[in-house]
Amino acid sequence: MTPTPYYKHHIFFCLNQRENGQDCCANLGAQASFDHCKAQVKAAGLAGVGGVRVNKAGCLDRCAGGPVAVVYPQGVWYTVMDNHDVDEIVQSHLKNGQVVERLVLPADVGR
């Protein structure tokens, strides 16, 4: 028997700040995307146990594709550039289970 997951989806936003001038999600508006996602998930009634959890993360080591977010349990990585992208992820993936292909971070993008 497979246990019921505590959350249906868990989305992590990299909010890492690098001090040495290297690429980092914090310099690319990641905090605003995180804040918008959290608000949209709550407004859509998706937040909480059995639904969606929106979390901050430190470096996810995919800086070159930043700002990045990853949705679990599927392990889908996204490049999130603006509120429109966040809205699409919330509606398509977090609400309806459909990956937003145009925002998927290519597998070879790393630091």
DRENLUMDREN-491041 format. One line per 5 residues: number of its first residue (from 1); their letters; for each residue x, y, z of N, C-alpha, C. Coordinates in steps of 0.2 Angstrom, whole numbers, plus 5000, padded with zeros to 4 digits. Example, Ala and Ser with C-alpha at 12.3 -4.5 7.8 and 13.67 -1.06 7.14 Angstrom:
REM residues 2
1 = as = 5066 4972 5039 5062 4978 5039 5066 4984 5039 ~ 5064 4989 5035 5068 4995 5036 5064 5000 5039
REM end
This chain:
REM residues 111
1 = mtptp = 5004 4994 5000 5000 5000 5000 5004 5006 5000 ~ 5003 5011 4995 5007 5017 4995 5004 5022 5000 ~ 5008 5025 5004 5005 5030 5008 5003 5036 5005 ~ 4998 5040 5007 4995 5046 5004 5001 5051 5006 ~ 5003 5055 5001 5008 5060 5002 5005 5066 5006
6 = yykhh = 5009 5069 5010 5007 5075 5015 5004 5080 5010 ~ 5008 5082 5005 5007 5087 5000 5006 5084 4993 ~ 5002 5086 4989 5001 5083 4982 5007 5086 4978 ~ 5009 5092 4979 5014 5095 4976 5018 5100 4981 ~ 5025 5100 4980 5029 5104 4984 5033 5108 4979
11 = iffcl = 5033 5114 4979 5037 5118 4974 5042 5122 4978 ~ 5048 5122 4976 5054 5125 4979 5057 5130 4975 ~ 5058 5136 4977 5061 5142 4973 5068 5143 4976 ~ 5073 5143 4972 5079 5145 4974 5080 5152 4975 ~ 5082 5154 4981 5082 5161 4983 5090 5163 4985
16 = nqren = 5094 5159 4982 5101 5160 4984 5104 5166 4982 ~ 5108 5169 4986 5112 5175 4984 5119 5174 4984 ~ 5123 5175 4979 5130 5175 4978 5133 5181 4979 ~ 5138 5182 4983 5142 5188 4984 5147 5190 4979 ~ 5149 5185 4975 5155 5186 4971 5154 5188 4964
21 = gqdcc = 5148 5190 4962 5146 5192 4956 5144 5186 4951 ~ 5144 5180 4953 5141 5175 4949 5134 5175 4949 ~ 5131 5171 4943 5124 5171 4942 5121 5168 4949 ~ 5115 5171 4950 5111 5168 4956 5104 5170 4955 ~ 5100 5166 4958 5092 5167 4957 5090 5173 4961
26 = anlga = 5093 5175 4966 5091 5181 4970 5092 5187 4966 ~ 5097 5187 4962 5098 5193 4958 5093 5194 4952 ~ 5089 5189 4951 5085 5188 4945 5077 5188 4946 ~ 5076 5191 4952 5069 5191 4954 5065 5185 4957 ~ 5069 5181 4960 5067 5174 4963 5062 5176 4969
31 = qasfd = 5064 5181 4973 5059 5182 4979 5052 5184 4977 ~ 5052 5188 4972 5046 5191 4969 5041 5185 4966 ~ 5045 5180 4963 5041 5174 4960 5039 5170 4966 ~ 5043 5169 4971 5041 5165 4977 5035 5168 4980 ~ 5035 5175 4981 5030 5178 4985 5023 5178 4980
36 = hckaq = 5024 5179 4974 5018 5178 4970 5015 5171 4969 ~ 5019 5166 4969 5017 5159 4969 5013 5158 4975 ~ 5016 5159 4981 5013 5158 4988 5006 5161 4988 ~ 5005 5167 4985 4999 5171 4985 4994 5168 4981 ~ 4996 5166 4975 4992 5162 4970 4990 5156 4972
41 = vkaag = 4994 5152 4975 4992 5145 4978 4987 5146 4983 ~ 4988 5151 4988 4983 5152 4993 4976 5154 4990 ~ 4976 5159 4985 4970 5162 4982 4966 5156 4978 ~ 4970 5151 4976 4967 5146 4972 4964 5141 4976 ~ 4965 5141 4983 4963 5136 4988 4967 5130 4987
46 = lagvg = 4973 5130 4985 4977 5124 4984 4982 5123 4990 ~ 4983 5128 4994 4988 5128 5000 4986 5123 5005 ~ 4991 5120 5008 4990 5116 5014 4990 5108 5013 ~ 4989 5105 5018 4989 5097 5018 4985 5095 5013 ~ 4988 5090 5009 4984 5087 5003 4984 5091 4997
51 = gvrvn = 4987 5097 4998 4987 5102 4992 4994 5103 4990 ~ 4996 5110 4990 5002 5112 4988 5006 5116 4994 ~ 5013 5115 4994 5017 5118 4999 5022 5122 4995 ~ 5023 5129 4996 5027 5133 4992 5033 5135 4997 ~ 5039 5133 4995 5045 5134 5000 5051 5137 4997
56 = kagcl = 5054 5141 5001 5061 5144 4999 5066 5139 4999 ~ 5071 5139 4995 5077 5135 4995 5083 5139 4994 ~ 5089 5136 4997 5095 5139 4996 5097 5137 4989 ~ 5103 5137 4987 5106 5135 4980 5104 5128 4978 ~ 5100 5128 4972 5098 5122 4969 5103 5120 4964
61 = drcag = 5109 5123 4963 5114 5122 4959 5113 5122 4951 ~ 5108 5126 4949 5106 5126 4942 5106 5134 4940 ~ 5110 5137 4943 5111 5145 4942 5110 5147 4935 ~ 5113 5144 4930 5113 5146 4923 5106 5146 4920 ~ 5101 5143 4923 5095 5143 4921 5090 5147 4925
66 = gpvav = 5093 5151 4930 5089 5155 4935 5085 5161 4932 ~ 5080 5162 4936 5078 5159 4942 5075 5153 4941 ~ 5076 5148 4946 5073 5141 4945 5068 5139 4951 ~ 5064 5135 4949 5059 5132 4954 5059 5124 4952 ~ 5058 5120 4957 5057 5113 4956 5051 5111 4959
71 = vypqg = 5047 5107 4956 5040 5104 4958 5041 5096 4960 ~ 5040 5094 4966 5040 5087 4968 5033 5085 4970 ~ 5031 5079 4969 5036 5073 4968 5038 5072 4961 ~ 5036 5076 4956 5038 5074 4949 5045 5076 4948 ~ 5048 5081 4951 5055 5083 4950 5055 5087 4943
76 = vwytv = 5050 5091 4942 5050 5095 4936 5054 5102 4938 ~ 5059 5103 4934 5062 5110 4935 5060 5115 4930 ~ 5059 5121 4933 5056 5126 4929 5061 5132 4929 ~ 5061 5136 4923 5064 5143 4923 5058 5147 4924 ~ 5058 5152 4929 5053 5156 4931 5055 5163 4930
81 = mdnhd = 5052 5167 4924 5055 5173 4923 5050 5179 4926 ~ 5044 5178 4926 5039 5183 4928 5033 5180 4931 ~ 5028 5184 4933 5022 5182 4936 5018 5178 4932 ~ 5018 5180 4925 5014 5176 4920 5016 5168 4921 ~ 5023 5167 4921 5026 5160 4921 5023 5157 4928
86 = vdeiv = 5023 5161 4933 5021 5158 4940 5014 5156 4939 ~ 5010 5160 4936 5002 5159 4936 5001 5153 4932 ~ 5005 5152 4926 5004 5146 4922 5006 5140 4926 ~ 5012 5140 4930 5014 5134 4933 5008 5132 4939 ~ 5006 5137 4942 5000 5136 4947 4994 5133 4944
91 = qshlk = 4992 5136 4938 4986 5133 4935 4987 5127 4932 ~ 4992 5126 4928 4993 5120 4924 4996 5114 4928 ~ 5001 5116 4931 5005 5110 4935 5002 5109 4942 ~ 5002 5114 4946 5000 5113 4953 4992 5111 4954 ~ 4988 5114 4950 4981 5113 4950 4979 5108 4946
96 = ngqvv = 4981 5107 4939 4979 5102 4935 4983 5096 4933 ~ 4989 5097 4936 4994 5091 4935 4997 5091 4928 ~ 4997 5096 4924 5000 5097 4917 5006 5101 4917 ~ 5012 5098 4916 5018 5101 4915 5018 5107 4910 ~ 5021 5112 4912 5021 5118 4907 5028 5117 4903
101 = erlvl = 5027 5114 4898 5033 5112 4894 5038 5118 4892 ~ 5035 5124 4890 5039 5129 4888 5043 5132 4893 ~ 5042 5131 4899 5046 5133 4905 5051 5128 4908 ~ 5050 5122 4905 5055 5116 4908 5062 5118 4907 ~ 5066 5118 4912 5073 5119 4912 5077 5113 4908
106 = padvg = 5080 5114 4903 5084 5108 4900 5088 5105 4905 ~ 5089 5098 4904 5092 5094 4909 5100 5095 4909 ~ 5103 5098 4904 5110 5100 4904 5112 5107 4907 ~ 5107 5110 4909 5108 5117 4912 5110 5116 4920 ~ 5116 5118 4921 5118 5118 4928 5120 5124 4931
111 = r = 5126 5124 4934 5128 5130 4937 5131 5135 4932
REM end
